[in-house]
Amino acid sequence: MAYSNRYNNNNSQSYAPSAPSFPGEQSPYTSASAAPNYHAHHSQSYPHGTTTPSSSISAYGSYGQQYPSSSSLSEFPAGTHPDVIRSFQLVDRDRSGFIDENELQQALSSTYNRFSLRTIRLLIFLFKNPNAPLTIGPKEFAALWTCLGQWQAIFQRYDKDRSGKIDSFELRDALYGIGYTIPASILQLLVSKYDDGSGRRVELNFDSFVECGLIVKGLTDKFKEKDRRYTGSATLSYDTFMSMVIPFLVSYN
């Protein structure tokens, strides 16, 4: 399955933050000697209650970890901002230590914006608790919050006119800036998902931008697992291909 080395971004202007990581990621591409240059690392400030990419990855939990059943302070990663903990506890009304999609939507709306349930379900799919796959626990919530803060910083960097929306060209530049050279046909396919049929230029708000970014990053990361020589090509069985792609298409609809 060829991919024309599309995720190999040899951008000489390595000023952009790397794509925010998912929980438990231990990417072999992050070492200085690894090739190709999928992501360019750069220290950057992020919204209140979040951390930089380099410090946030270590705070992400492992899929195999066990989680307690209550949302006490000790269950959040060390250094988690009190506002993040408070946001979780405010929506965890039954004190179960887990929040569902509606509670997560409510928690995030206080700081970012009101995400669609489609994006919320994608976030839960990517950050789900291994013991309760339809919910988010304290550690996953902290990782998710940090990840969204990083995506927000990227969004704001490429929203040049500060309109709160980005067009297809700004989306292309944003994805390229974090290491993804997306073919024009794929970019158009992504953007067309948000076309309301009015004939106006399609623009993405932060919610849609996050959804696009998570899909591109998630599928690229899955592909890179099979492209062990970093050539931009891989041979996949039909079952493997379907298991890689379908979760991003149907698990959150």
C-alpha positions, 0 to 999 in steps of 0.5 A: 500500500503506497503512500508516496512518503506523504508523512515525511515532512522535510520542512527546514523551518522546524518551528512548529510544535509536534502533533499532540500525542495520544495516551500511551504513545512511545513513538520510535520517531521521537529520537534524534537519530530516527528518520524521517522527520515526521514531526518538528519539536519546539517548545511553546506556551499553551492555554491555562491548565495545559503543558507543552508537548514534551512535558505532556507526553510523560503525563499520559497513562498507559493503556494497561494501567489500572484506574481507581473508582473515584476521582480523588486528587491522587488519581490525576497525574502529578502537576495537573492544574487544579482547574483541570481537576475541578472541571472533571469533578464538576461533571462527575456528579455520581462520583464514579471516577468516570465521565461519559460523552455528555459529561465530557462535552460539558466539561470541555465547553467551559474552557474550549468550546462546545464540541460536537458529539461526533468529535467527543466520541472520537476523543473518547475512542482515542483516550478511552479508559481500558477498563471502561471503554465508553468513559474517561477517567482522571488520567485520560481526562488530564491527557485529553485536556493537555492534547486539546490545549496543544491543538488549540495553540496550533489552531491559533497559530494558523488562524491568521485573521483571528476569525476563529475559523480556518480555511482549507489553505490554513488547514493545509499549512497547519498540518504541514507545520506539524509534519503531515504533507497531505495530498490536495485530493485528501485535503479536499476530501477532509474539508468537503465533510464540512461543506453545508451546501451553501456554495460559500467557502468552507471554513473549519472552527476549532471543533472541526479542526481538532477532528481533522487533526485527530483523524490525520494523525491517528491514521498516519500513526497506524500506517507508520506502525506498518512502515518500519523502514520509513519509506512511505509504503507498506504492505497490509492485509485486507483485515489489517487495513480495515481494522486500522481505518474503520474505527475512525469512520464508524466508532464515533458516528 
